[in-house]
Amino acid sequence: MEQNIILGLQVLILLGVGSIFLFRKFLFSYSSEKGKNLATKEDIGEITSRIEKVKLDHATQLESARAELSSQINTHGFRYEKEYQVLSELSSLLVDVRDASISLRPIMDFRDPNKTDDEIKQERLTRFYEALRALYLVREKKRPFFPEDIYKSIRSIEKESRSESIEYQYHDPADGERHLDYWEKAESNQEKITELAEVAMKKIRERVTKWEALSDGL
């Protein structure tokens, strides 16, 4: 019987030790798994934080790009509108100078019988110089608002038309042998002035077309 008791105690001790061992193993496994779960949650939290930061940075950059684009559109829009007004005014004045210079001594001339030659000459020169001065004022005052090549084209027209006005003012078509030269020179000057005006107008059209394409692109 004593042996049975000792055996039973041994069994209980073994069971106790086994139970303790199993409990420790379970506790360790549980703690390890718990640690893994905590680590996973921390990793997910960090990844989520980084994703949110990237989203915020992206949204900030996108908003900045939109603001910059809007600013560019407004700037280009104002610049285009201003330049368009200047070019439109220059085009009108170019036509006035061209017509006034060509009208100084037209090949087919119709004169008012109630006016003298001097009166007619003075009227035509006055009209021409008024048109030339109006073009000069806009050309110089608004020079910063249109391209240099258009500016140079306008200067060329002014130079040629001024030469025509001098020819008209100081030469007489009834001057004997120079009569034919007088009208040939008039025709030559008119062709040059018309050609130069067309070149300037073409440059203006190209400039306007360029701005329109740029505005459509924005």
Secondary structure, 3 states (H helix, E strand, C coil): CHHHHHHHHHHHHHHHHHHHHHHHHHHHHHHHHHHHHHHHHHHHHHHHHHHHHHHHHHHHHHHHHHHHHHHHHHHHHHHHHHHHHHHHHHHHHHHHHHHHHHCCCCCCCCCCCCCCHHHHHHHHHHHHHHHHHHHHHHHHHCHHHCCHHHHHHHHHHHHHHHHHHHHHHHCCCCCHHHHHHHHHHHHHHHHHHHHHHHHHHHHHHHHHHHHHHHHHHC
